[in-house]
Amino acid sequence: MLNVLIWAGVILLAIAVILSSSWFGGGYIRSEDEAVIEARQLQKKQRMTWALRCIGLSVLAFMLALIVYNLPL
């Protein structure tokens, strides 16, 4: 159980890094079209929201792993 919680936390942190990186849907827009710019900004905001959720879940998984580790046997 402890290994599962730790691996879940690590995987969720990796997903958060990928979602918040410029490699995943990032890049710069050279277009002057406002609709394209707004659509990209909305996509970025959604990716950052999911990245923050993944970070929160990974912290929760690490906290649960610490609780499980410290349980008296």
Secondary structure as UniProt FT lines:
FT   HELIX           2..20
FT   TURN            23..25
FT   HELIX           34..69
//
